[in-house]
Amino acid sequence: MHIEHLSLHNFRNYARLEMSLPTGAILLYGANAQGKTSLLEAIYYLATARSPYTTSDRQLINWNADQDLLSFARLGAEVVNASRTLNRVEITLTQEQNGPNGERLRKDIRVNGVPRRVMDLIGQISVVMFLPQDLVLIEGSPSERRRYMNDTLCQTDGDYCRALGTFEKALIQRNALLKRIAENAAGAYELDYWDAQISEAGAVLIAGRQRLLRDLETRARRVHRDLSGDEEDLELSYRPGFMPTANNTGQLSFDVPGLDLNRQLDAAEITAQFRDRLNETQGEEIARGMTLIGPQRDELRLMVNGRDLGLYGSRGQTRTAVMALKLAELEWMRDTIGEWPILLLDEVIAELDAARRAYLLNRIDGANQVLLTTTEPDIFTSTFLDRAVRWRIHQGQVIPDSDAEG
């Protein structure tokens, strides 16, 4: 998979950009705040309809566009997959006046000119992104790790992505209903509908996350042993916010394990247990006005030699574990979709020592298209620089490096 052409209009600091992208490695270099990261962000946004850097789509619109009658940003890409099919993906963000309620942002998605939903982006452009901020996968809050699992699965699994949307909407409604019941403004019987919604959708999330982490752990453990010289063992410890059991007794034991990475319960098995557990906790949830169990409380911990990296890991161990996890994600994505995804590496190489830098570049060597950003092109080996296309990014302009292309 690779992008043949990228088009940006009023996106971040790009007023207008039309560029053809070659396959292979593309090195984007230049000073900070010139637009290197924005190019990677644009590709990621076209793949997922979400920015890895901000939760506000409004911030993606070029600030100069506010002077226009209609403030908008448009992103487009022509992408070729393994079967040589060419598809065009386009997203338009428009800041509209919404009467007395002020402004609202409209997001329009088109695939080959046809209006589509966010769901329809799945598989159009597949990306794996490496960021210095990936350390939050260990050091950050549980919500960061849940978002990582959601973002990874939503690129490949339409059922998971639909279940995620259903679950998030149903959870909001159920929590609001719990508060109304506590205030004697509604009856407990009204929970039945929302219990069915979140137990069915939540079971899909739990089963999907368990499958993903099982596959990632196998790959990440192998990479981690390479990086640590066979001295450390990496484990992904999944701690679901609802723990189904093998015999539906609600009891865990060494003989009857709950949901772990070595065995798999399907969504139907989880649904039934989830629904029963919601009935059992109903009184407490009404008293507290919130849903107390479910995948919205899932946690993922990374362990090395049995110790939690988030609590006891050194900076070096944390970086090594994150790199192993991201390389595992890359391998998993390639195996799942049957081709290399597009790789985006934003200032990651400078964060690594020479040995890990060489290891990473070697592992991604077979990818069809890799975009890397850096402020220091000299940290790359001459061998890499000779075969990479080099573009200097300056004030929202892409300037080909004639020496590299010559």
C-alpha positions in Angstrom: 0.0 0.0 0.0 1.2 3.5 -0.8 0.0 7.0 -1.4 0.6 8.3 -4.9 -0.7 11.8 -4.5 -1.5 14.0 -1.5 -3.6 17.2 -1.6 -3.9 19.7 1.2 -5.9 22.9 1.3 -6.0 25.1 4.4 -4.7 22.2 6.6 -2.5 23.3 9.5 0.3 25.6 8.0 -0.4 24.4 4.4 -2.5 26.8 2.5 -2.2 24.7 -0.6 -0.2 21.6 -1.4 -0.2 19.2 -4.2 2.5 16.5 -4.2 3.2 13.1 -5.7 4.8 10.7 -3.3 7.3 7.9 -4.4 7.4 4.5 -2.8 10.2 3.6 -0.4 11.7 5.9 2.3 10.9 9.6 2.2 12.9 11.7 4.7 11.3 15.0 5.6 13.8 17.3 7.3 14.0 20.9 8.5 13.7 23.1 11.5 10.8 22.8 14.0 7.3 24.2 13.3 7.8 24.2 9.5 5.2 21.6 8.6 7.0 18.2 8.7 4.7 16.7 11.3 1.6 18.2 9.6 2.3 16.0 6.5 2.3 12.9 8.6 -0.8 14.0 10.6 -2.6 14.6 7.3 -2.0 11.0 6.2 -3.0 9.6 9.6 -6.2 11.7 9.5 -7.1 10.5 6.1 -6.7 6.9 7.4 -8.6 7.3 10.6 -10.5 10.6 10.6 -8.7 11.4 13.8 -5.6 13.4 14.6 -2.9 11.8 16.8 -2.0 15.3 18.1 -5.3 17.0 19.0 -8.9 16.1 20.0 -10.2 19.2 18.3 -10.7 19.0 14.5 -11.1 22.8 14.5 -7.4 23.2 15.2 -6.6 21.5 11.9 -8.0 24.3 9.8 -5.3 26.9 8.8 -5.8 30.0 11.0 -5.6 32.2 7.9 -8.8 30.5 6.6 -10.7 32.4 9.3 -10.4 35.4 7.0 -12.4 33.6 4.3 -16.2 33.8 4.0 -16.3 30.0 4.6 -13.6 28.5 6.8 -12.7 25.0 5.8 -9.8 22.5 5.3 -9.7 19.8 2.7 -7.4 16.7 2.6 -7.2 14.2 -0.2 -5.1 11.2 -1.2 -4.9 8.8 -4.0 -3.8 5.4 -2.6 -2.8 2.2 -4.3 -3.2 -1.1 -2.5 -1.6 -4.5 -3.2 -4.1 -5.4 -5.9 -3.1 -2.2 -7.7 -6.6 -0.6 -7.1 -6.5 3.2 -7.0 -8.8 4.8 -4.6 -9.3 8.5 -3.7 -10.1 9.4 -0.1 -11.1 13.0 0.7 -12.1 14.7 4.0 -13.5 18.2 4.2 -13.8 20.1 7.5 -16.1 23.1 7.3 -16.8 25.7 10.0 -20.4 26.6 9.7 -22.7 29.1 11.4 -25.3 27.3 13.5 -27.8 30.0 14.1 -28.2 31.2 17.7 -26.1 28.2 18.8 -22.9 29.6 17.3 -20.6 27.7 15.1 -20.3 24.0 14.4 -17.7 21.9 12.5 -19.0 19.6 9.7 -16.9 16.7 8.6 -17.6 15.3 5.1 -15.9 12.1 4.0 -15.8 10.9 0.4 -14.3 7.7 -1.1 -14.0 7.8 -4.9 -16.4 10.8 -4.9 -19.2 9.1 -2.9 -20.2 10.4 0.5 -19.2 7.9 3.2 -19.2 7.5 7.0 -16.0 7.3 9.1 -16.6 3.5 9.2 -16.1 3.3 5.5 -12.5 4.5 5.8 -11.5 1.1 7.2 -9.0 -0.5 4.9 -8.8 2.5 2.5 -5.5 3.7 4.0 -3.7 1.6 6.6 -1.0 3.3 8.7 1.2 2.6 11.6 2.6 5.7 13.3 5.7 5.9 15.6 5.8 8.9 17.9 8.0 10.0 20.8 4.7 10.5 22.7 4.2 6.7 22.5 5.7 6.5 25.9 2.2 7.3 27.2 1.4 3.7 26.4 3.3 2.9 29.6 3.5 6.2 31.5 0.1 7.7 30.7 -3.4 7.0 31.9 -5.5 3.9 31.2 -7.5 5.9 28.7 -4.4 6.3 26.5 -3.9 2.5 26.4 -7.6 1.9 25.6 -7.4 4.5 22.8 -4.4 2.6 21.4 -6.3 -0.6 21.3 -9.3 1.1 19.7 -7.3 2.9 17.1 -5.4 -0.2 16.1 -8.5 -2.4 15.8 -10.6 0.2 14.1 -8.2 0.2 11.1 -8.9 -3.5 10.4 -12.1 -4.7 12.0 -15.4 -3.1 11.0 -17.4 -5.1 13.5 -15.2 -3.8 16.3 -15.5 -0.2 15.2 -19.3 -0.4 15.0 -19.4 -2.0 18.4 -17.2 0.8 19.8 -19.6 3.5 18.5 -22.6 1.7 19.8 -21.0 1.1 23.2 -19.9 4.7 23.7 -23.3 6.1 22.8 -25.2 3.5 24.9 -22.9 4.1 27.9 -23.7 7.8 28.0 -27.4 7.1 27.8 -27.2 4.4 30.5 -25.3 6.6 32.9 -27.8 9.4 32.4 -30.6 7.0 33.1 -28.9 5.7 36.3 -28.9 9.2 37.6 -32.6 9.8 36.8 -33.5 6.5 38.5 -31.6 7.6 41.6 -33.6 10.8 41.6 -36.9 8.8 41.2 -37.4 10.3 37.8 -37.3 7.0 36.0 -37.8 3.2 36.7 -35.1 0.6 37.0 -36.9 -1.5 34.3 -35.8 1.1 31.7 -32.2 -0.2 32.1 -33.1 -3.4 30.2 -32.7 -1.8 26.8 -29.4 -0.2 27.6 -28.1 -3.3 29.4 -28.6 -5.3 26.2 -26.8 -2.6 24.2 -23.7 -2.3 26.3 -23.4 -6.0 27.1 -23.5 -7.0 23.4 -21.3 -4.2 22.1 -19.0 -4.4 25.2 -18.5 -8.1 24.7 -17.3 -7.5 21.1 -14.8 -4.9 22.5 -13.5 -7.3 25.2 -13.1 -10.2 22.8 -11.4 -8.0 20.2 -9.0 -6.5 22.6 -8.0 -9.9 24.0 -7.4 -11.3 20.5 -5.3 -8.2 19.5 -3.2 -8.3 22.7 -2.6 -12.1 22.4 -1.3 -11.6 18.8 0.7 -8.5 19.8 2.3 -10.2 22.8 3.7 -13.1 20.7 5.4 -10.6 18.3 6.4 -8.0 20.9 8.0 -10.6 23.2 10.2 -11.8 20.3 11.3 -8.3 19.4 11.9 -7.3 23.0 14.2 -10.3 23.5 16.2 -9.2 20.5 16.5 -5.6 21.8 17.4 -6.7 25.4 19.9 -9.2 24.4 17.7 -12.1 25.6 17.8 -10.8 29.1 14.3 -9.5 29.5 10.8 -11.0 28.9 7.9 -8.7 27.9 4.3 -9.5 28.9 1.1 -7.7 28.0 -1.2 -7.9 31.0 -4.8 -7.3 30.0 -7.1 -6.4 32.9 -10.7 -6.0 31.6 -13.2 -3.9 33.4 -15.4 -6.9 33.3 -13.8 -10.3 33.9 -15.7 -13.2 32.4 -14.9 -16.7 33.5 -14.6 -20.1 31.8 -17.5 -21.7 33.6 -19.6 -18.6 34.2 -19.4 -19.0 38.0 -18.0 -15.6 38.5 -15.2 -17.2 40.5 -11.6 -17.3 39.3 -9.1 -19.9 40.2 -5.8 -21.4 38.9 -7.8 -24.3 37.4 -10.5 -22.1 35.8 -8.7 -19.0 34.5 -10.6 -15.9 33.5 -10.0 -13.9 30.3 -6.2 -14.0 29.6 -4.0 -14.0 26.6 -3.7 -17.7 26.4 -7.4 -18.6 25.8 -10.2 -16.9 24.0 -13.9 -16.5 24.9 -16.1 -15.4 22.0 -18.4 -12.4 22.2 -21.5 -14.5 22.8 -20.1 -16.1 25.9 -19.0 -12.8 27.2 -22.3 -11.1 26.5 -24.3 -13.5 28.7 -22.0 -13.1 31.6 -21.8 -9.3 31.2 -25.6 -9.0 31.2 -25.8 -11.2 34.4 -23.2 -9.1 36.1 -25.0 -5.8 35.2 -28.1 -7.2 36.9 -26.1 -8.0 40.0 -24.5 -4.6 40.3 -27.6 -2.6 39.4 -28.4 -1.4 42.9 -24.8 -0.1 43.4 -24.7 1.5 40.0 -28.0 3.4 40.6 -26.7 4.6 44.0 -23.5 5.9 42.3 -25.1 7.1 39.1 -22.6 5.4 36.8 -21.8 2.1 35.1 -19.2 0.4 37.2 -18.1 -2.5 35.0 -17.2 -2.8 31.3 -14.5 -2.1 28.7 -14.6 1.6 29.6 -12.6 0.5 32.6 -10.2 -1.8 30.8 -6.5 -1.6 31.6 -3.4 -2.8 29.9 -0.1 -3.0 31.7 3.3 -3.8 30.2 5.4 -6.1 32.4 9.1 -7.0 32.1 10.4 -10.0 34.0 7.2 -9.8 36.0 7.5 -6.1 37.0 5.2 -3.4 36.0 7.1 -0.9 33.7 4.7 1.9 34.6 5.7 1.6 38.2 9.3 0.2 38.2 10.7 0.6 34.7 13.7 2.7 33.8 13.6 5.2 30.9 15.6 2.8 28.8 13.3 -0.2 29.6 10.2 1.9 28.8 11.6 3.0 25.4 12.6 -0.6 24.5 9.1 -2.0 25.5 7.3 0.7 23.5 9.5 0.1 20.4 8.8 -3.7 20.7 5.1 -3.0 21.0 5.0 -0.7 17.9 7.1 -3.1 15.8 4.7 -5.9 16.9 1.8 -3.7 15.8 3.5 -3.2 12.4 4.0 -6.9 11.9 0.4 -7.6 13.1 -1.1 -5.0 10.7 0.9 -6.4 7.8 -0.2 -9.9 8.5 -3.9 -8.9 9.0 -4.3 -6.8 5.9 -2.0 -8.8 3.7 0.3 -6.0 2.8 2.6 -3.4 4.4 0.7 -0.4 5.9 2.1 3.1 5.3 4.7 3.8 8.0 4.9 7.3 9.7 7.8 8.0 12.0 7.7 11.4 13.6 11.1 12.4 15.1 11.5 8.9 16.5 14.9 8.1 15.2 16.6 10.9 17.2 15.2 9.4 20.4 17.0 6.1 19.9 20.6 5.0 20.4 22.6 3.8 17.4 21.9 0.1 18.0 18.1 0.6 18.3 18.1 3.0 15.4 19.7 0.4 13.2 17.4 -2.3 14.4 14.3 -0.2 13.7 15.4 0.8 10.2 16.3 -2.8 9.4 12.8 -4.0 10.5 11.0 -1.5 8.3 13.3 -2.0 5.3 10.7 -3.9 3.3 7.9 -1.5 3.6 6.3 0.0 0.5 6.3 3.5 1.8 7.8 5.1 4.9 7.7 8.8 5.8 10.2 10.0 8.5 10.7 13.4 9.9 13.8 14.8 11.5 15.6 18.0 12.4 18.9 16.2 12.0 19.3 14.3 8.8 23.0 13.6 9.7 21.9 11.1 12.3 21.0 8.7 9.5 23.6 6.4 7.9 25.0 7.3 4.5 23.5 4.1 3.2 20.0 5.1 4.2 20.4 8.7 2.9 21.6 7.4 -0.5 18.4 5.4 -1.0 15.9 7.7 0.6 14.1 10.6 -1.2 14.9 13.7 0.8 12.7 16.7 1.0 13.3 19.9 3.0 10.2 21.4 4.6 10.4 25.1 5.1 7.4 27.4 6.1 4.8 25.0 4.6 6.8 24.4 1.4 8.2 21.1 0.3 11.6 21.5 -1.4 13.2 18.5 -3.1 16.8 17.8 -2.2 18.4 17.8 -5.6 21.5 16.1 -4.3 19.5 13.2 -2.9 17.6 12.8 -6.1 20.5 13.2 -8.4 
